[in-house]
């Protein structure tokens, strides 16, 4: 049986969704499939997102920006949107799909010095980490209880 697919959506699929994908994948191991996509993919993963994740031992340097349409026929179990625009633009997926919306600030809009921008990426990364590690723990608990 295929592992359930959790799809994390954001508009540009360059920052928040990749932070969440990397963190969730690290937290759940190989118990589920985790992917991210965007409604209007930016075409790249932000270098400061890669750097912020490297600081916590998670490598997302091989990630790439993808369009949500790539997943329409992949049997998505759960969709998690991490920005308001993606929540509004989320397409309808066939079958019963669990949906969650957890909005986070977009660190790509940070201004100032590179160090100042990196501080915003770290803050958003840490906020995403708290939420997605709790989500992963809840999934483990429900599997163990079942």
C-alpha positions as CSV (number, residue, x, y, z in Angstrom):
1,X,0.0,0.0,0.0
2,X,1.2,3.5,-0.9
3,X,2.2,5.7,2.0
4,X,-0.2,8.7,2.5
5,X,0.9,11.9,0.8
6,X,0.9,15.2,2.7
7,X,1.1,18.1,0.4
8,X,2.2,21.5,1.7
9,X,1.1,24.5,-0.4
10,X,2.2,28.1,-0.6
11,X,1.8,30.5,-3.4
12,X,5.5,30.7,-4.6
13,X,6.8,27.4,-3.2
14,X,10.1,29.1,-2.5
15,X,10.3,29.5,1.3
16,X,7.6,28.5,3.8
17,X,6.4,25.4,2.1
18,X,10.0,24.1,1.7
19,X,10.8,24.9,5.3
20,X,7.7,22.9,6.3
21,X,8.4,20.1,3.9
22,X,11.9,19.6,5.3
23,X,10.8,19.8,8.9
24,X,7.9,17.5,8.5
25,X,9.9,14.9,6.5
26,X,12.6,14.9,9.2
27,X,10.0,14.5,11.9
28,X,8.0,11.7,10.4
29,X,10.8,9.7,8.7
30,X,9.5,7.4,6.0
31,X,6.0,6.8,7.5
32,X,4.4,9.2,5.0
33,X,5.3,11.0,1.8
34,X,5.8,14.7,2.1
35,X,5.9,17.2,-0.8
36,X,5.4,20.9,-1.4
37,X,4.1,22.9,-4.3
38,X,2.8,26.3,-5.2
39,X,-0.1,27.9,-7.1
40,X,2.4,30.3,-8.8
41,X,5.8,28.6,-8.3
42,X,8.7,31.0,-8.1
43,X,11.0,28.6,-9.9
44,X,13.6,28.4,-7.1
45,X,14.1,27.7,-3.4
46,X,15.2,30.8,-1.6
47,X,18.9,30.6,-0.6
48,X,18.2,31.9,2.9
49,X,15.6,29.2,3.4
50,X,18.3,26.6,2.5
51,X,20.8,28.3,4.8
52,X,18.3,28.5,7.8
53,X,17.4,24.8,7.4
54,X,21.1,23.8,7.2
55,X,21.6,25.5,10.6
56,X,19.2,22.9,12.1
57,X,20.7,20.0,10.2
58,X,18.1,19.6,7.5
59,X,19.2,19.8,3.9
60,X,16.7,21.2,1.4
61,X,19.3,22.2,-1.2
62,X,18.0,19.6,-3.7
63,X,14.4,20.8,-3.4
64,X,12.9,22.6,-6.4
65,X,9.8,24.7,-6.9
66,X,6.8,22.8,-8.2
67,X,3.3,23.6,-9.4
68,X,0.3,22.1,-7.5
69,X,-1.0,20.6,-10.7
70,X,1.8,18.0,-10.6
71,X,0.0,16.4,-7.6
72,X,-3.7,16.4,-8.8
73,X,-3.6,12.7,-9.7
74,X,-1.3,11.5,-6.8
75,X,-3.9,10.5,-4.2
76,X,-3.2,13.4,-1.8
77,X,-4.4,12.5,1.8
78,X,-3.8,15.8,3.5
79,X,-3.2,19.4,2.2
80,X,-1.6,21.9,4.5
81,X,-1.5,25.5,3.3
82,X,1.0,27.8,4.9
83,X,0.0,31.1,3.4
84,X,-3.4,32.8,2.9
85,X,-3.1,33.0,-0.9
86,X,-2.5,29.3,-1.3
87,X,-5.5,28.6,1.0
88,X,-7.7,30.6,-1.3
89,X,-6.2,29.3,-4.5
90,X,-6.1,25.6,-3.5
91,X,-7.6,23.4,-6.2
92,X,-10.1,20.7,-5.4
93,X,-8.5,17.3,-5.1
94,X,-10.5,14.1,-5.8
95,X,-11.7,12.0,-2.9
96,X,-11.7,12.8,0.8
97,X,-8.8,15.1,1.5
98,X,-7.9,16.5,5.0
99,X,-7.2,20.2,4.9
100,X,-5.3,22.4,7.4
101,X,-4.4,26.0,7.1
102,X,-1.5,27.3,9.3
103,X,-0.4,30.7,8.0
104,X,3.1,32.1,8.6
105,X,4.8,35.3,7.6
106,X,6.6,35.3,4.3
107,X,10.3,35.6,5.1
108,X,11.0,36.4,1.4
109,X,9.5,39.9,2.1
110,X,12.1,40.6,4.8
111,X,14.2,43.7,4.1
112,X,17.5,45.1,5.4
113,X,20.8,43.5,5.7
114,X,21.3,39.8,4.8
115,X,21.8,39.1,8.5
116,X,18.5,40.8,9.3
117,X,16.7,38.9,6.6
118,X,18.2,35.6,7.9
119,X,16.9,36.5,11.3
120,X,13.4,36.6,9.8
121,X,14.0,33.2,8.1
122,X,15.1,31.7,11.4
123,X,12.0,33.1,13.2
124,X,9.6,31.7,10.6
125,X,11.6,28.4,10.5
126,X,11.2,28.0,14.2
127,X,7.5,28.8,14.2
128,X,7.0,26.3,11.4
129,X,9.1,23.8,13.3
130,X,6.9,24.0,16.4
131,X,3.7,23.5,14.5
132,X,4.9,20.8,12.1
133,X,6.7,18.8,14.8
134,X,3.5,18.9,16.9
135,X,1.5,17.7,13.8
136,X,4.0,14.9,13.3
137,X,3.7,13.8,17.0
138,X,-0.1,13.8,16.6
139,X,0.1,11.6,13.6
140,X,2.4,9.2,15.4
141,X,0.1,9.1,18.4
142,X,-2.9,8.3,16.2
143,X,-1.0,5.5,14.5
144,X,0.1,4.1,17.8
145,X,-3.4,4.3,19.3
146,X,-4.9,2.5,16.2
